[in-house]
Amino acid sequence: MNLRAFLLRHGAQFQFLDKRATHHAVEASQASGIPLQEIVKTIVFLNQNLKPLIAVIRADRSISRHKLQRCSDSKSVRLAPHYIAEAVTGYRIGGIPPVGHKRKVPVFLDKEVLSHEYVWCGGGARSRLVRLKTEDIVRLSSPKVCDLSAG
């Protein structure tokens, strides 16, 4: 998948930042110097029918699986294995952006993300972040907005 081409094609405002390769948001924050609360993580889950769904939440928060279940009308949700997450999104774990996925999958956005005008996200590779306008994330992923944060 070519994230830059997707963003250009859809008229999104964006800025890429190269960094050392990382797998987790905490590492990405340390490698880039961007505060954790300005980064969002995009996580792929599977519901009870093994259908994928995507949750987007601030990197300084944890997802409540119970809240995600309720928001997605699922009986259960579990973290998708990396090979499924990569097949669904077209990106490797550690670089998954909240938009521009290979397959159309329901997206659930934590309401707290909307309090930011811009956020940093997986930039399509483990060695890159992308800064996106929150309104572009909403426009391009058509998420259901819920409270997904644990605690």
N, C-alpha and C positions, 0 to 999 in steps of 0.2 A: 504494500500500500504506500502511496505517496501522499503524506500529510500536507506538504507544502502545496501541491497541485490541488488537493481537495479544498484547502482554505482559500486559495486564490480563485478557484472556480466559483466558490460560494460567497465571495466578497467579504470574508472575515478579516478583521484586523488581527495581526499576529506579529510576534517577535520570537525568534529562536535564540536559545542560549546553549552553547556547547559546554559540556562539563565532562569529568571523568565518568566512566560507566558505573552505574549504580543499579541496585535492584529494589531498594525501598526508599520511601519518601524521606525518612530521617537522613539517610545517606545522601540523597539528592540535595537536601537542604544544606548539609555540611559541605558538599562538593561545590555548590553554587553560591553559597552565602545568602540565599533567599530564606527568609523566616518560614518556618514550617506552616504557620497559619495562613500564608499566602500561596501555598501549594495545595492542589487538590489531587486526590488519588482516584483512579478509575479501576474498579474491581469487578470481575466477572463471577457471577454465582450461577448455580443450577437450582431449579425448583424441583419439586417432587416428581415431575414428569420428565426431568432431565432437560428442560428447556432453559436456555441461557437468559440471564438478565444482567444488567449492568447497574452498579451503584456508584455514584460520584459523591465524594464527601471531602471535607477539609482534611488535610494530612495530619493535623494535630488532634483529630477525633478518631474514634473507633465506631464501626458500624454495629448497630444493634440488629442482629439477625431477626429477632422477634418483630421489631419495627419494620424491617424490610419485608418480612413475610406479610404483615398486615397491609402495608402500602401496595404490595404487588399482588394481593389476593392469593397468596401461595400458602399451602399447608406446611411446607418446609423449604428452606434454602440452605445451600452449603456452597462453600468456596469451590469454584471450578478448577480442575487440574490445569496446570500451565498449558498443556497442549490444546485443550479445548478453548481456553481464553485466547490463545494465539490464533487458533483457527477461526474463531468467531470475529475477532477484531482485526486480524491481519497484522498485529503488532506483538512484539515480545513483551512479556511481563517486565515491568520496570520502565517501559516506554509507552504504555497504552494511553492514548489521549481520550478525552471524553466525547469526541466527535470523529466522523470519518471512518467508521468501522466497515469491515468487509461485508458483514451481514447486518441486516436490519434487526435489531434486538431492542426490547423495551429498556429504557433508561430511567433510573430513579435518582433524582438529585436531592441531596440534603438541603433543606431550606436555608441553612446558615450560609451556604455558598453564595446565595443571592445578595448577601450584605456586602459583597466585594464587587467593585466595578470591573476589576481585572483579577485573574488568578493565573498561576503557573501550573502547568500540567505536564504529563508525559508527552514528550515531543516526537513520538514515533520511533525512538531508539533509546536505549539505556544511557546513551551519552548525550542526550539533548532534552531540554525542557522547552515548552512553548508557552508564551504569555497570550492569553485569550481574553476577550471581553466576555463577561458572564452572559450578557445578552446574546452574544453569538453562540455560546454553548447551548443556551435555551433554544434559540432559533434553529440550530443545526441538528440537535438531538431530540427535540420535542419531548423532554422528560416529564414524568410525573413528579411534582415537587412534594416532598414529605419531610417529616422529622425522622431522620435515620440515625441520629447520633446516640451512642450508648452513654448513659449517665448524664 
